[in-house]
């Protein structure tokens, strides 16, 4: 019976570590999404300016 408890404890630990990794990944994705949302106008303006420059050079 003690072997089953050791295995169960190990699986529980892996599960908690996995949930922690998912949480950290979610926070990083939220931070990135916030940055893109906050600077979307600048990103769009920069991208359209580059397209215009490429059109002029061709």
Steps between C-alpha positions, in 0.01 A plus 500: 500500500788740565615462138160620381525805727845583362373474143191706583715768664723510193207535263351773718832685492519473119144622471572805718817578307308474173229732626768746610656492154161558338442792735835661418439452128156656536641803680765546230236478227283754682794740532581466131136551403485811719806646329364430153165653596660809653732566206281371216478842335878537497548145373246552221647838404852354488391204290310716251797740475730210412259381233488851354882520496523164323246616238701815427830314462360251246 
